[in-house]
Amino acid sequence: MGSLQIKFLFFYIMTLLCVGIFIYFEKESKINSYLKEKTNSIKVTHESLYHEYKKLADIIFFTQIKQQDILEIFSQAKSASIDERKIIRDKLYTRLDDVYSLLDSYDLRQLHFHLPNSEIFLRFHRPEQFGDSLIGVRDTVEYVNKNKQIIDGFEEGRIFNGYRFVYPLFLNDEHLGSVEVSFSTSEFAREYDIDYKTTSFFLVSKNLVDQKVFENEKDNYRISFLENFYILNDEDLLKQESKMQELSKDIIDHKVIENKIFQGESFSISDNDICDTITFIPIINPVTKSVAAVH
């Protein structure tokens, strides 16, 4: 083979190599652009649905809870004896029982009243459980009772987690404590799937559940396909999570997924063979700013 032929062959091979590299990076660039667009789209729709829940919580608070007679009943609790508090608690429960039953049919998860020291005064879903302190457990409640300002966001609790909307309560400028309206994360995921024709899951930090949830309530959770996250023991969510497990294990190592989630950045991964995509939206605690869950 002559030197000219060798040069031509070298040039030909280098050209093919350069074209191959160009095609590879062009393909990767398009995939990354698609995944970024997909992530941004999911984030926007997630925030849109969350905003609807926030509007509903505000309506519940301002039209059903922030009422003169309710505030007057609750105002007696702060300085009352144990026996007197039972009477006040029963009055408050009776006054709002019909409202709570109606709202429960619209997927209201919890309605709580807290004293100024962040002690539980009344749980409508567990009226027999009261008097426990939420200090060190519920950052949002502590924040509202300390700062007298409204706050909202996802948070794990003693019994359930939820998207929580916590409001300070006042009567004649006297701080009475706080009230919380919260919605089920599983119902949020179901509604999201219906509205946007998709399949989603909701996973909660294992560390938070282990730290905060009452021992007798921990059977509400089970380990998910990510070892540092639990999933609610909900039949529909478990079916969806199983699909995610099968898909994700063929795309990327689960430990890599967990590390990216705990960095707090939303991201998407895809399986080009079956043209499917999974998007992970980290859910941040509104007070601590740490990752508490992923949707």
CORURPE-V391858 format. One record per residue. SS is DSSP state (helix for helix, strand for strand, loop for the rest). PSI is psi in whole degrees, 0 to 359 (NA if undefined). D_CENTER is the distance of its C-alpha to the mean C-alpha in Angstrom with 1 decimal. Layout:
((SS/PSI/D_CENTER) (SS/PSI/D_CENTER))
//
This chain:
((loop/128/68.6) (loop/167/69.6) (helix/327/67.8) (helix/318/67.0) (helix/321/65.4) (helix/316/63.4) (helix/318/62.2) (helix/316/61.2) (helix/318/59.4) (helix/315/57.5) (helix/319/56.7) (helix/314/55.5) (helix/317/53.3) (helix/323/51.8) (helix/314/51.2) (helix/319/49.4) (helix/315/47.3) (helix/318/46.4) (helix/317/45.5) (helix/316/43.4) (helix/318/41.5) (helix/314/41.1) (helix/319/39.8) (helix/311/37.4) (helix/327/35.9) (helix/318/36.0) (helix/314/34.0) (helix/321/31.5) (helix/317/31.2) (helix/321/30.6) (helix/314/28.0) (helix/320/26.1) (helix/318/26.5) (helix/316/25.2) (helix/322/22.1) (helix/316/21.4) (helix/319/22.0) (helix/315/19.7) (helix/313/16.8) (helix/321/17.5) (helix/315/17.8) (helix/318/14.5) (helix/317/12.9) (helix/315/15.0) (helix/323/14.3) (helix/313/10.5) (helix/325/11.3) (helix/314/14.0) (helix/319/12.1) (helix/320/9.7) (helix/324/13.1) (helix/320/14.5) (helix/320/12.2) (helix/318/13.1) (helix/319/16.7) (helix/318/16.7) (helix/318/15.6) (helix/319/18.3) (helix/315/20.8) (helix/314/20.2) (helix/309/20.7) (helix/335/23.7) (helix/335/25.4) (helix/333/24.9) (helix/316/24.1) (loop/67/25.9) (loop/147/29.2) (helix/313/32.4) (helix/325/33.1) (helix/316/29.6) (helix/322/29.7) (helix/320/33.3) (helix/311/32.3) (helix/330/29.5) (helix/338/31.7) (loop/344/34.0) (loop/325/31.5) (loop/319/31.6) (loop/10/35.2) (loop/157/35.8) (loop/174/36.9) (helix/315/35.1) (helix/321/37.2) (helix/324/36.8) (helix/326/33.0) (helix/317/33.1) (helix/316/35.0) (helix/319/32.7) (helix/316/29.6) (helix/320/31.4) (helix/315/32.4) (helix/318/28.9) (helix/314/27.6) (helix/319/30.5) (helix/325/30.1) (helix/4/26.5) (helix/313/26.7) (helix/320/27.5) (helix/315/24.9) (helix/318/22.2) (helix/319/23.6) (helix/313/23.6) (helix/328/20.0) (helix/328/19.0) (loop/345/20.6) (loop/28/18.1) (loop/22/15.1) (strand/129/14.7) (strand/313/13.2) (strand/147/14.6) (strand/114/17.3) (strand/144/18.3) (strand/134/21.3) (strand/144/21.8) (strand/166/25.1) (loop/335/25.6) (loop/13/25.5) (loop/23/21.9) (strand/139/23.4) (strand/125/22.0) (strand/318/24.6) (strand/124/23.3) (strand/118/20.4) (loop/331/21.2) (loop/345/19.7) (loop/68/21.6) (loop/340/24.5) (loop/348/26.5) (loop/110/24.0) (loop/170/24.5) (loop/350/26.0) (loop/145/23.6) (strand/140/22.6) (loop/6/19.1) (loop/128/20.4) (loop/355/19.0) (loop/311/16.1) (loop/96/14.3) (helix/325/14.6) (helix/320/13.7) (helix/315/16.5) (helix/316/18.9) (helix/313/18.3) (helix/317/19.1) (helix/335/22.1) (helix/316/23.4) (helix/350/23.1) (loop/37/23.4) (loop/149/20.9) (loop/143/17.9) (strand/155/14.4) (strand/157/11.0) (strand/179/7.4) (strand/142/4.4) (strand/142/7.0) (loop/150/8.7) (loop/193/12.0) (loop/328/15.4) (loop/306/15.0) (loop/161/11.5) (loop/176/7.9) (strand/169/6.4) (strand/114/6.0) (strand/139/9.2) (strand/110/12.3) (strand/132/15.0) (strand/139/18.6) (strand/149/21.9) (strand/137/24.8) (strand/151/28.4) (strand/116/31.8) (loop/46/34.6) (loop/4/32.8) (strand/129/32.2) (strand/121/28.7) (strand/338/27.9) (strand/217/24.5) (strand/165/21.1) (strand/146/19.3) (strand/135/15.7) (strand/127/14.5) (strand/157/11.1) (strand/149/9.9) (loop/132/9.0) (helix/328/6.1) (helix/322/9.3) (helix/325/11.1) (helix/313/8.8) (helix/319/9.5) (helix/315/13.0) (helix/322/13.6) (helix/315/12.6) (helix/319/15.0) (helix/314/17.7) (helix/323/17.6) (helix/12/17.6) (loop/56/19.5) (loop/182/17.5) (loop/123/16.1) (loop/172/12.4) (loop/168/10.6) (loop/118/7.3) (strand/142/8.2) (strand/142/7.7) (strand/123/10.2) (helix/321/13.5) (helix/318/14.9) (helix/315/12.5) (helix/314/13.0) (helix/325/16.7) (helix/322/17.1) (helix/327/15.6) (loop/139/15.7) (loop/142/19.1) (helix/318/21.3) (helix/0/22.1) (helix/359/18.5) (helix/348/17.6) (helix/359/19.0) (helix/353/15.8) (strand/158/14.6) (strand/159/16.5) (strand/137/16.8) (loop/188/15.5) (loop/348/17.6) (loop/122/16.2) (loop/340/17.9) (loop/15/15.6) (strand/142/12.5) (strand/160/12.4) (strand/145/11.6) (strand/141/11.7) (loop/66/15.5) (loop/128/15.3) (helix/314/18.3) (helix/316/16.9) (helix/324/13.9) (helix/322/16.5) (helix/316/18.9) (helix/319/16.6) (helix/325/15.6) (helix/321/19.4) (helix/318/20.2) (helix/322/17.9) (helix/314/19.6) (helix/319/23.0) (helix/312/22.4) (helix/328/20.7) (loop/338/23.4) (loop/354/26.1) (loop/311/24.6) (loop/147/23.5) (loop/136/23.4) (helix/329/20.2) (helix/324/20.8) (helix/318/20.9) (helix/313/17.6) (helix/316/16.0) (helix/320/18.0) (helix/322/16.9) (helix/312/13.1) (helix/348/14.0) (loop/347/16.0) (loop/9/13.0) (loop/135/14.6) (loop/146/13.5) (strand/164/16.2) (strand/150/17.8) (strand/154/20.3) (strand/153/23.0) (strand/106/25.7) (loop/334/28.8) (loop/323/30.7) (loop/7/28.7) (loop/50/27.2) (strand/153/23.6) (strand/142/20.6) (strand/132/17.1) (strand/136/14.6) (strand/121/11.9) (loop/102/9.3) (strand/138/8.2) (strand/122/5.2) (strand/134/7.7) (loop/130/8.5) (loop/342/10.6) (loop/306/13.6) (loop/341/14.0) (loop/19/12.7) (loop/160/12.0) (strand/122/9.6) (strand/337/7.3) (strand/177/5.7) (strand/138/6.7) (loop/NA/6.8))
//
